[in-house]
Amino acid sequence: MLKINRYKYSPAAVVFFTIIGIFILSLLLKSKIIDLISFPLKISSNWTSDIRALVAYKFIADENVRLNAQLAGAANDAIAFDELRQENERLKKLLSLKKESSFVTVAAEVIARDPNNWSTGVIIDKGQRQGIKAGNAVIAASGLSGRITEVYSYTAKIMLLGDTDSSVSAIIQRTREEGLISGTISGAVQMRYLDKDSDVAIGDVIMTSGLTRNYPAGLPIGMVIKVKDDPQGLGKYCLVRPFVDSRSVEEVLVITGSK
C-alpha cells in the first residue's frame, strides 16, 4: 500500500503566506474599495457645497436689500435737504424784499392752481382776515406776479400776467416809452401800443408805470425777447418774458398799502 508524504508547514510560514495573500488581494481590490468609500464622501461634499452656496446667496441677497434701502434713504434725505435749501433761499429773498419794500405787504404761499390754466391763476393761503382785497397787486422776489381778483376769508385768487384779462400800464426802463402789458390766449405776455418809431429792443427791461390803479410804479415786470410790427400797421408790439415764472411761483407778497 502506497503512502503519501504530507508536508507539514510551520505556524510562521502559514502567517507569512497569509499576509502575502492579503497584501496581494488588497492591491487588487484597492481601487474598488476607494471608489466605494469615496462615493458617499463625494455626495456629502456636494451637499455641503450646495448648503454653503445657498447660505452665501441668502446673505448677499439680504445685504443687497439693506444697501439698496440705505441708498434710497440717502437719496430721499438729499432730495429733502435740497428742497429745504431752495425753500430757505426763496423765503430769504422774499423777506429781504418785504423789508426793503416801501409798501405794506402780506406774505402768502401758493396752495393751488387754476385747473383750467395753470399759467393764469393761483390760489394763496391768505384772504380777507389778513387784510387782502380784490385789486391788490402781487409781487414775488423777482418782480410783478399779478393781482388779486377773488377774496375769501382765508384764501384769495391771483390773476397772473399771462391771463387774457390781465392788463397793466408799463414803461420801457431805457427809453421811458409807455405801453400796455397784457396776456394772450397762449399764456404769453406782450407789450402793446408802441409807436412805429419806437426804439424798443430785445433785452429792454419793462416796469410798471404807475398809471394803472393799485399797481405802484417801478415794479419789474420782465424783459423784451422779441419785437414785431403791428399787423394793422399802427405801431409795434413786443413779447415779454416775465421775471416771475408763473409755472413755478410758490411764495408771494400781496401789496395792501403804503408805509
Phi, psi and chi 1 to 4 in degrees:
 res  aa     phi    psi   chi1   chi2   chi3   chi4
   1 MET       -  129.5 -175.0  173.0 -174.6      -
   2 LEU   -77.0  143.1  -66.2  174.3      -      -
   3 LYS  -113.9  127.4  -66.2 -176.8  178.5  178.9
   4 ILE   -92.1  129.4  -60.6  173.9      -      -
   5 ASN   -79.4  125.8  -67.2  -33.6      -      -
   6 ARG  -103.1  123.6  -65.7  175.8 -179.5  -85.4
   7 TYR   -85.7  132.7  -66.0   95.1      -      -
   8 LYS  -100.1  131.6  -66.0 -178.1  178.7  179.8
   9 TYR  -100.5  147.9  -63.5   97.2      -      -
  10 SER   -78.0  155.1   65.4      -      -      -
  11 PRO   -57.1  -34.7  -26.5   35.7      -      -
  12 ALA   -64.1  -40.1      -      -      -      -
  13 ALA   -66.5  -38.1      -      -      -      -
  14 VAL   -62.4  -44.9  171.9      -      -      -
  15 VAL   -63.3  -40.8  171.8      -      -      -
  16 PHE   -61.8  -49.5  173.4   76.4      -      -
  17 PHE   -67.3  -31.4  -74.6  113.5      -      -
  18 THR   -65.0  -44.4  -60.4      -      -      -
  19 ILE   -62.3  -44.1  -67.1  172.8      -      -
  20 ILE   -60.7  -40.5  -66.7  -62.1      -      -
  21 GLY   -65.5  -43.1      -      -      -      -
  22 ILE   -64.1  -39.1  -68.1  172.8      -      -
  23 PHE   -62.9  -46.1  176.9   74.5      -      -
  24 ILE   -63.6  -40.5  -65.9  172.3      -      -
  25 LEU   -65.6  -37.3 -177.7   62.7      -      -
  26 SER   -66.6  -35.2   66.4      -      -      -
  27 LEU   -64.2  -39.7  -69.2  177.1      -      -
  28 LEU   -69.5  -34.4  -65.4  173.9      -      -
  29 LEU   -98.0    0.8  -62.5  177.6      -      -
  30 LYS   -57.0  -51.9 -179.2  178.7 -179.5 -179.2
  31 SER   -63.3  -37.1   60.1      -      -      -
  32 LYS   -65.5  -43.8  -60.1  -67.8 -175.7 -179.0
  33 ILE   -65.0  -42.4  -65.5  172.8      -      -
  34 ILE   -62.0  -44.1  -68.8  175.4      -      -
  35 ASP   -62.0  -41.5  -69.8  -18.3      -      -
  36 LEU   -64.6  -38.9 -176.0   63.0      -      -
  37 ILE   -76.2  -39.4  -65.5  174.3      -      -
  38 SER   -73.5  -22.9   63.4      -      -      -
  39 PHE   -58.2  -54.4 -179.9   71.0      -      -
  40 PRO   -64.4  -29.3   20.7  -31.9      -      -
  41 LEU   -66.1  -39.7  -67.0  177.0      -      -
  42 LYS   -63.7  -43.2  -71.7 -179.4  179.9  178.8
  43 ILE   -60.8  -44.3  -65.1  176.5      -      -
  44 SER   -63.7  -40.1  175.4      -      -      -
  45 SER   -65.9  -43.6  176.3      -      -      -
  46 ASN   -63.4  -42.1  -68.4  -23.3      -      -
  47 TRP   -62.7  -41.9 -178.0   79.2      -      -
  48 THR   -64.1  -40.4  -56.6      -      -      -
  49 SER   -63.9  -40.1  -62.7      -      -      -
  50 ASP   -63.9  -42.5  -69.6  -17.7      -      -
  51 ILE   -61.7  -44.4  -67.1  -63.2      -      -
  52 ARG   -62.2  -40.4  -71.7  177.7  178.3  174.0
  53 ALA   -64.5  -41.3      -      -      -      -
  54 LEU   -64.7  -42.2  -72.4  173.3      -      -
  55 VAL   -63.4  -43.6  171.6      -      -      -
  56 ALA   -63.5  -41.4      -      -      -      -
  57 TYR   -63.2  -44.1  174.4   79.7      -      -
  58 LYS   -61.4  -40.5 -177.2   65.1  167.3   60.5
  59 PHE   -64.9  -45.1  173.2   78.0      -      -
  60 ILE   -64.5  -41.0  -66.9  173.0      -      -
  61 ALA   -63.4  -44.6      -      -      -      -
  62 ASP   -64.0  -40.3  -69.9  -15.1      -      -
  63 GLU   -66.1  -37.5 -172.8   68.3    6.8      -
  64 ASN   -64.0  -42.2 -173.2   52.6      -      -
  65 VAL   -62.3  -43.8  170.6      -      -      -
  66 ARG   -63.1  -44.6 -174.7 -178.7   67.7   81.3
  67 LEU   -66.6  -39.5  -68.6  175.4      -      -
  68 ASN   -63.1  -39.1  -75.8  -24.5      -      -
  69 ALA   -64.3  -40.5      -      -      -      -
  70 GLN   -64.3  -42.4  -73.4 -175.5  -12.4      -
  71 LEU   -63.8  -42.9  -71.4  173.6      -      -
  72 ALA   -63.2  -41.4      -      -      -      -
  73 GLY   -63.4  -41.8      -      -      -      -
  74 ALA   -65.1  -39.4      -      -      -      -
  75 ALA   -64.6  -42.7      -      -      -      -
  76 ASN   -64.2  -39.8  -70.7  -24.7      -      -
  77 ASP   -62.8  -41.0  -70.3  -17.2      -      -
  78 ALA   -65.1  -41.1      -      -      -      -
  79 ILE   -64.3  -45.0  -67.4  172.4      -      -
  80 ALA   -63.1  -40.6      -      -      -      -
  81 PHE   -64.2  -43.6  176.4   79.1      -      -
  82 ASP   -65.2  -37.8 -171.2   56.6      -      -
  83 GLU   -63.2  -43.2 -178.0   67.8   17.1      -
  84 LEU   -65.2  -38.5  -71.7  174.0      -      -
  85 ARG   -63.6  -46.0 -179.9 -173.5   59.9   78.0
  86 GLN   -64.9  -41.5  -68.1 -174.6   34.8      -
  87 GLU   -63.0  -40.3 -178.0 -179.3    5.1      -
  88 ASN   -63.3  -40.8 -175.7   56.6      -      -
  89 GLU   -65.1  -42.1  -70.0  178.6   -2.9      -
  90 ARG   -64.1  -43.9  -67.6 -164.9  -52.7  -91.4
  91 LEU   -67.4  -34.7  -68.0  176.5      -      -
  92 LYS   -64.5  -42.3  -76.9  174.6   63.9  176.7
  93 LYS   -64.4  -41.8  -69.6  179.1  180.0  179.4
  94 LEU   -66.6  -40.2 -154.7   63.5      -      -
  95 LEU   -65.1  -40.4  179.9   59.9      -      -
  96 SER   -63.5  -41.9  176.3      -      -      -
  97 LEU   -63.4  -41.0  177.7   63.3      -      -
  98 LYS   -62.7  -40.8 -175.3  176.6  179.4   68.0
  99 LYS   -69.0  -39.8  -71.2 -179.4  177.5  179.4
 100 GLU   -82.5  -18.3  -63.6  173.0   -0.2      -
 101 SER   -67.7  146.0  175.0      -      -      -
 102 SER   -91.7   13.0   57.8      -      -      -
 103 PHE  -115.9  159.5  -48.1  107.6      -      -
 104 VAL   -85.0  124.6  177.1      -      -      -
 105 THR  -129.7  158.1   60.4      -      -      -
 106 VAL  -121.1  122.1  174.7      -      -      -
 107 ALA   -76.7  138.1      -      -      -      -
 108 ALA  -143.9  158.7      -      -      -      -
 109 GLU  -116.8  138.7 -177.8  178.3   -8.2      -
 110 VAL   -72.9  125.6  173.5      -      -      -
 111 ILE  -115.9  -10.2   57.8  173.7      -      -
 112 ALA  -163.1  163.9      -      -      -      -
 113 ARG  -126.2  154.7  -67.2 -176.2  177.4  -84.4
 114 ASP   -61.9  118.4 -172.6  -21.9      -      -
 115 PRO   -64.4  -22.2   23.9  -33.7      -      -
 116 ASN   -77.7  -34.7  -63.1  -40.7      -      -
 117 ASN  -158.3  105.6 -166.6  -27.3      -      -
 118 TRP   -64.2  -22.8  -79.7   33.9      -      -
 119 SER   -90.0   -0.9   64.9      -      -      -
 120 THR  -117.5  -17.0   60.6      -      -      -
 121 GLY  -153.8  141.1      -      -      -      -
 122 VAL  -136.9  159.7  -63.6      -      -      -
 123 ILE  -109.3  135.4  -53.1  -62.4      -      -
 124 ILE  -113.3  164.1   56.4  174.5      -      -
 125 ASP   -92.4   24.6   62.3  -10.5      -      -
 126 LYS  -130.4  150.7  -62.7  -65.8 -170.3  -61.9
 127 GLY  -151.3 -144.6      -      -      -      -
 128 GLN   -57.7  -38.8  -68.3  175.0  -17.0      -
 129 ARG   -62.8  -21.3  -65.9  -61.2 -178.7   93.5
 130 GLN  -101.3    9.6  -70.0   75.4   35.5      -
 131 GLY    87.6   13.5      -      -      -      -
 132 ILE   -85.1  139.2  -66.9  175.8      -      -
 133 LYS  -130.1  157.8  -61.7  178.1 -179.1  179.0
 134 ALA   -62.4  136.9      -      -      -      -
 135 GLY    99.8  -17.0      -      -      -      -
 136 ASN   -59.4  135.3  -72.2  158.7      -      -
 137 ALA   -74.3  149.5      -      -      -      -
 138 VAL  -124.8  131.4 -178.3      -      -      -
 139 ILE  -124.4  157.0   57.9  176.1      -      -
 140 ALA  -119.1 -177.2      -      -      -      -
 141 ALA   -59.1  -30.6      -      -      -      -
 142 SER  -100.9   -5.0   51.3      -      -      -
 143 GLY   154.4 -163.4      -      -      -      -
 144 LEU   -68.3  135.0 -178.4   65.0      -      -
 145 SER  -107.6  -39.3  179.7      -      -      -
 146 GLY   164.3 -149.0      -      -      -      -
 147 ARG  -145.3  157.8   64.8 -177.7  172.2   87.8
 148 ILE   -76.2  131.0  -59.7  -65.9      -      -
 149 THR  -116.2  -28.7   55.3      -      -      -
 150 GLU  -135.3  136.7  -61.0  175.6   23.1      -
 151 VAL  -130.2  136.4 -174.9      -      -      -
 152 TYR  -126.4 -178.0  -54.0   94.8      -      -
 153 SER   -56.9  -48.0  -65.0      -      -      -
 154 TYR  -125.0    8.0  -63.7  100.0      -      -
 155 THR  -141.5  166.0   59.7      -      -      -
 156 ALA  -155.0  156.9      -      -      -      -
 157 LYS  -108.7  135.3 -178.4  177.6  179.3  179.7
 158 ILE  -105.0  129.0  -59.0  173.0      -      -
 159 MET   -89.0  118.0  177.7 -171.2  -70.1      -
 160 LEU   -81.0  166.4  -59.1  172.8      -      -
 161 LEU   -62.0  -26.1  -66.4  175.9      -      -
 162 GLY   -80.1   -4.6      -      -      -      -
 163 ASP   -69.4  141.7 -165.9  -68.1      -      -
 164 THR   -64.8  -22.1   53.2      -      -      -
 165 ASP   -90.1   -0.8  -69.1  -30.6      -      -
 166 SER   -85.8  136.8  173.2      -      -      -
 167 SER  -156.1  141.2   62.0      -      -      -
 168 VAL  -152.9  135.2   55.1      -      -      -
 169 SER   -66.9  140.7   57.9      -      -      -
 170 ALA  -141.1  168.6      -      -      -      -
 171 ILE  -139.5  142.7 -170.3  171.2      -      -
 172 ILE   -80.1  120.2  -58.6  172.6      -      -
 173 GLN   -58.3  -41.1 -173.8 -179.2   44.7      -
 174 ARG   -74.3  -45.3  178.3  178.3   61.6   86.0
 175 THR   -99.8  -13.6   65.4      -      -      -
 176 ARG    66.9   17.8  -44.2  -48.8  -66.9  177.3
 177 GLU   -75.4  144.4  -63.0  173.2   77.1      -
 178 GLU  -104.8  151.9  -66.1 -177.1   -2.9      -
 179 GLY  -161.3 -168.6      -      -      -      -
 180 LEU  -124.7  124.0 -174.4   70.6      -      -
 181 ILE   -87.9  129.8  -71.5  -70.5      -      -
 182 SER  -146.7  162.4   60.1      -      -      -
 183 GLY   -89.5  170.3      -      -      -      -
 184 THR  -129.4  170.8   63.6      -      -      -
 185 ILE   -59.7  -34.3  -64.3  176.9      -      -
 186 SER   -79.3   -6.1   64.7      -      -      -
 187 GLY    91.9   -1.7      -      -      -      -
 188 ALA   -76.1  165.1      -      -      -      -
 189 VAL  -117.3  135.5  175.4      -      -      -
 190 GLN  -134.9  158.0   62.1 -177.4    7.3      -
 191 MET  -113.6  119.3 -174.2  174.4 -173.2      -
 192 ARG  -111.1  175.1  -60.8 -178.9  -65.1  161.5
 193 TYR    65.1   39.5  -54.4  124.2      -      -
 194 LEU   -92.7  147.8  -63.9  172.6      -      -
 195 ASP   -66.3  160.1  -67.6  -23.6      -      -
 196 LYS   -59.0  -39.5  -76.4 -175.5  178.3 -178.7
 197 ASP   -93.0   21.9   56.4   -6.9      -      -
 198 SER   -59.6  141.1  171.3      -      -      -
 199 ASP   -94.3   15.4 -169.3   32.3      -      -
 200 VAL   -57.4  140.7   61.8      -      -      -
 201 ALA  -140.5  157.9      -      -      -      -
 202 ILE   -59.5  132.1  -65.6  174.1      -      -
 203 GLY   102.1  -12.1      -      -      -      -
 204 ASP   -65.1  143.0  -80.8  -19.1      -      -
 205 VAL   -92.1  133.4  173.3      -      -      -
 206 ILE  -106.9  135.7  -50.9  -61.3      -      -
 207 MET  -133.0  161.6  -51.9  178.0   71.5      -
 208 THR   -68.3  143.9   55.9      -      -      -
 209 SER   -93.2  -18.0   65.2      -      -      -
 210 GLY    91.6    0.8      -      -      -      -
 211 LEU   -84.6  -15.6  -61.9 -179.2      -      -
 212 THR   -94.1  133.1  -59.3      -      -      -
 213 ARG   -56.1  138.5 -177.3 -176.9  177.5 -174.6
 214 ASN    73.9   -3.6  -65.4  -32.9      -      -
 215 TYR  -105.8  103.5  -75.2   93.1      -      -
 216 PRO   -62.6  154.1  -19.6   32.7      -      -
 217 ALA   -72.8  150.8      -      -      -      -
 218 GLY    88.1    6.6      -      -      -      -
 219 LEU   -80.6  125.5  -61.7  177.2      -      -
 220 PRO   -62.8  135.0  -18.4   31.6      -      -
 221 ILE  -109.0  -54.1  -64.5  176.7      -      -
 222 GLY  -180.0 -165.1      -      -      -      -
 223 MET  -128.0  141.0 -180.0  179.5  -65.2      -
 224 VAL   -69.0  128.3  175.9      -      -      -
 225 ILE  -116.4  -13.6   58.0  173.5      -      -
 226 LYS  -160.5  140.0 -173.4  175.6  -68.8 -172.8
 227 VAL  -118.0  131.9  179.1      -      -      -
 228 LYS  -134.7  156.5  -66.3 -174.5  174.7 -177.6
 229 ASP   -83.4  142.6  -69.4  -34.4      -      -
 230 ASP   -62.7  132.8 -170.4  -67.5      -      -
 231 PRO   -56.6  -28.8  -23.9   33.8      -      -
 232 GLN   -88.9    2.7  -61.8  178.6   -7.9      -
 233 GLY    72.1   19.4      -      -      -      -
 234 LEU   -89.3  -12.8  -59.2  177.1      -      -
 235 GLY   167.7 -148.3      -      -      -      -
 236 LYS  -125.9  161.9  -68.1 -179.0  179.1  179.2
 237 TYR  -145.6  162.5   73.0   97.5      -      -
 238 CYS  -139.0  150.8   57.8      -      -      -
 239 LEU   -88.0  138.9  -63.8 -179.8      -      -
 240 VAL  -123.1  133.0  177.0      -      -      -
 241 ARG   -94.0  111.8  178.8 -173.0  -65.8  120.0
 242 PRO   -61.2  146.0  -22.7   34.4      -      -
 243 PHE   -69.7  -26.5  -69.5  131.7      -      -
 244 VAL   -96.8  119.2  177.7      -      -      -
 245 ASP   -78.4  108.1 -174.0   -8.5      -      -
 246 SER   -63.1  -22.4   60.3      -      -      -
 247 ARG   -79.7  -16.8  -63.6  167.2  -61.1  178.9
 248 SER  -127.2    5.3   60.3      -      -      -
 249 VAL   -64.2  133.9   61.6      -      -      -
 250 GLU  -125.9  -31.3  -64.5 -177.9   61.0      -
 251 GLU  -130.1  142.1  -62.2   90.4   12.3      -
 252 VAL  -140.6  168.7  -63.7      -      -      -
 253 LEU  -120.4  128.5  -66.4  178.0      -      -
 254 VAL   -97.3  122.5 -179.0      -      -      -
 255 ILE   -81.3  115.5  -61.5  176.0      -      -
 256 THR  -108.0   -5.8   58.8      -      -      -
 257 GLY   172.7 -174.5      -      -      -      -
 258 SER  -106.9  150.7  -61.5      -      -      -
 259 LYS   -78.9      -  -70.0 -177.6  178.6  178.1
